[in-house]
Amino acid sequence: MKPLILMVDDDAELSALVAELFDREGWAVHAVLTGGDGEKALADSQPAAVLLDVMLPDANGYELCRRWRAAHPAIGIVMLTARGDPLDRVLGLEIGADDYLAKPFEPRELVARVRALLRRQLPERAALTQLRFDALTIDLLKREVRAGDDGAIVGLTSIEYKLLAALARMPGQPLSREQLSEAVQSGGYRPQDRTVDVQVARLRRKLDQAAPGNAWIDTVRGEGYVFVPRG
């Protein structure tokens, strides 16, 4: 079965070009022009990935991304926008987008990013839906993290969740800052090393607040970070 890509963008000409491009890759495309139609299509067709424009005539793409991520945790979301400022990219990633591509974009780059997203989804969907450690549970489908004796939900940003999931999938194996950056977003955009350090520090602080005394993430000098199962 062909992977189905939902494209929500008010540029009909661009949507037609992307549909033709993806057809050569063996992917099906359902293109709509408004956020309202995107809501209906998402509910009806359950696509593998969504290409979502930020500036739609009837909706804010960031708000749609936030809502769709909460309702459909396993879906891939790539934001397409004319706003290429780094702060806009960070915002898109923080609210749940898997990737962010500024217009105008190179067609081959779009194909490569969507292919990488679909490839990452396959093992994740086939694998166990949860990673369980002492006092810590990571739900890969709901994108939900629970910690502590009471199993309270830990309020993580999208970036913090992706960092934790990447580390926890490979316990005991150090991951470099570059590898963690790739886990947050594939493609050309790379946070600086210091940005990764700041995000990991925030993640550690939230985990410690939820389950004091459980230090799951260790620093590996000269390499990066490692997830160390406790218990």
C-alpha positions, 0 to 999 in steps of 0.5 A: 500500500502506498504511504499517504501524505496529506498536504495542507497548503493554500497554494494549489500550484505548489500542491500539484507539483508536490503531488507529482513529485511524490507520485514518482516516489510511490507515495499518494497525496491528498491535497487540501487548501484550508485547515478545516478541510485538513481536519476532515481529511486527517480524521477520514484518511489517517495519513502517514505524514502531513505537510502543513503550511503555517499561514492558512486562510482559515487557521494558524498552522502552529495551532493546528500542529499542536492540536493534531500532535495531541490527537494523533501522536504517531503521525509525522508532521512537516511544516512548510512555511515562507517563514524561515527564521530560526525562532520560527523553526524552534517554535514549530519543533517545540509544539510537535512538528517532526521537521520544518522546511522553509519555502522556497525549498529544493524538491529533492530536499523535501523528498529526502526529509519525508523519506527519512520521516517515513523510514523512522516511523516504520521501526517505531510503529513495529516496536514496543509501544512503551519503554519501561524503567524503574520509576520511568515509563515512556509511551512512544505512541502517546508521546507521554512520559510518566515518572515517580512512584505515583506515575505522574505525567512529566510535562515535556516539550516536543524537543525534550521528549525526542531527546529522552526517547532517543537516549532511552532507546539506546540505554548504555550507549553514549550519543553525541550532540550531533546524533541528538540534534538529528533525533530532534530534527533531520535535515539541514537545520542543526542546533548549536552544541550549547542548545543541546546542552540547555535542552538536556539540562531542562530535561534532567531538571524536569525528571528530577522534579518528578522522581528525585534521586533518579538520574537517568541521563549521564554526561560522557565527557568528550562524547555527549550523553548516555541513558543509564537505566536505574533499577 
